[in-house]
Amino acid sequence: MRIGELLVVSPPGKLCEQFIASVCDVLEQKNDETCYGRMPVNDELAVHIYGVQLNGNIDAVSWDLISPKLLGYILLFDWDDADSLEKLSPTLDIFSAQFHAPLMIVGCVKNTTKIPMSPDFYEVAGIPIEKETRFSFCTATDPISARKIVATLIDILLEKV
């Protein structure tokens, strides 16, 4: 069986754990800052999804050791909390500058059918979007919404091939 690995990064809170629990059949492991789950795709492929909650110190994670084997990244932030995206900005800068894997930037909302445009969003400098980066919305606790994000990331990978 082949295994693909993805990394989900979020600010502290429940987003990362909720997202991975929605995508994976079982949340295999979790603690205060990390979690891990497996998503079987078919008899020949499984996706392992690792979650990291960044508590402001992005240098505490050994990105250079983790990143070479990852197929892609998902950065989650709370769309209703302007500080949530700001906390991930240094991480986004690292991913954009050093690692050339597909990246999904995801604004987590309570309901994807009616996404509010927060006025706070326009006060930040914006989200730098690279060639292999996509921006989307999802509801972290909704399996269909969360799986669409993983499917989009896999589509980006297939476009590269």
Buried (B, 14 or more C-beta within 10 A) or exposed (E): EEEBBBBBBBBBBBBBBBBBBBBBEEBEEBEEBBBBBBBEEEEEEBBBBBBBBBEEEBEEBEBEEBBEEBBBBBBBBBBBBBEBBBBBBBBBEBBBEEBEBBBBBBBBBBEBEEEEEBEBBEEEEEBEEEEBBBEBBBBBBBBEBBBBBBEBBBEBBEEEE
